[in-house]
């Protein structure tokens, strides 16, 4: 039984790796989204098989289960990197810039750097706002309880 789960895990990993490799090569769009969903489902299928391996494993198979978990973690990190990667778009951008003149290229690089910095600053600001909202809502709800207790005491 354990051997069949291992072979199923190997097949799921091969399929997921193929999907992730395809995902890395595609430009943003509906086809990339479809391949991303397929890759995510293939990784989840591999995770399900690892869960089955873990339940069926005896003491002798525990090291193999750890290896499978490590492979799954690597697969997930590869998928995560492929999701956020725009390598094809970056290569196309570099090709366009290579054909342009030096002043245009320098201006485009400066603008690109400014856009990346602004995006980063906006992301940090968004995280600060989320954290502030979370703190404020937790403070609000923690303040409701003493208020309710005091209100009950006054009405008694």
N, C-alpha and C positions, 0 to 999 in steps of 0.2 A: 504494500500500500504506500509506504514511504517513497519508494522508488518511482511510482507513478506520479506522486505529487512533485517530486524533483524534476521529472521530465516535463511535466506541465509548467512548472516554474521556469524552466529553461526556455520553453517555447514562448511563454508570455514575455520573458525578458528580450528574446530575439525580436519579437513583434514590436515591443515598445521601443527598443533601440532603433529599429527601422523607421518607425513613425517619427521619433525625435530627430533622426538624421534628415528625414524629409522636411520636417518642420523648420529646421535651421536653414534650408535652402530656399524657402518660399518667401515671397514678398507679402506684406500685410494685405489682407483681403479675405473674402469668404472661403477660398480654398485653404488658406492658412488656418483659419478658425476651425474648419472641418477636421483638418489633420491634427490640430491641437487637441480637439475633443477626443479624437480617436487615440491619440497618444496618452492622454489622461486616463481614458478608460482602460487602455492596455496596462498602464502602470498600476491602476487599481485592481485589475485582474491578477497581476503578479502579487500585489499585497494580500489579496484574498487567499492565494495559494500559500503564501508564507504563513498566514494565520492557520491554515489547515495543517501545514507542516509542523507548526509549533504544537498544535493539539495532538497530533499523531506521534510526535517524536518521543523516543525513549531516551534514556541516558546516553546511549552510544551515538545517537543522531544529533545531540545538542550542538556540537561544534559545527555541523553542516547547516543547522538552522541559523546559527550566528553568521555564517558566511552568506547565506541567502538574505538575511536582514541587511548585511553590509552592502550586498549587491543592489538590493532594493533602495537603500539610501542613496547610493551613487546614481541610480537610475532616476530617482526623484530630483536630485540636484541637477542632473543633466537636462531633465525636462524643464526645470525652473529656469536654467540658463538659456535654453532654446526659446522659451516663451518670451523672455525679455530681450533676446538678441535680434538685431536687425542687420545682420552681417551683409546680406545681399543689398539692402538699401544703402548701407555705408559704402560698399564697393562701388555702387552706381554713382553715389555722390562724389567719391574720390575721382572716378573717371571723368565726370563732368568738370570738376575743378581742375583736373590735369589739363584739360583742353582750354581752359580760360587763361586770361592774361594774369600776370603777377599781381597787379594792384587789386583786381577783382577777387583773386584767390585769397589774398591777405584780408580783404574786407569780409569775404564770406567766412573765413576762419574766425575772425574776431566776432562776427555776428553769431556764429555757431557757439562760440565760447560764452557769449553773453546770454544766449538762449538757454544753454545748459545750466549756467549759474542761476538764472532767474527761475528755472524749473526746480532746481534744487532748493532755492530759498522758499518757493511756494510750497514745496512738499514739507519742509521743516515747519513752516507756518501752519500748515494744515494739521500736522501732528501736534503742535502746541495747542491749537484750537480744540482738537479732539480730546486731548488730555485735560484741558481746562473745563470742557463740557462735562467730562466724566467726573472730575473732582467736584464741580458745582452741583451736578445731579446727586452725587453720593452725599454731599454736605446737606443738600436740601432734604433728602430722604432721611438722613440721620437726625436732622433737626425736627422733622415731623413727629417723631416718636416722643421726645420730651414735651413738645407742645401739646400733643394729645393727652399725655399724662397730666400735665398742669391744667388743661381745660377740664378734664374729668374731676380733678380735685376742686376746682372752683365751682362746678355745678353741683357737687355733693353737698 
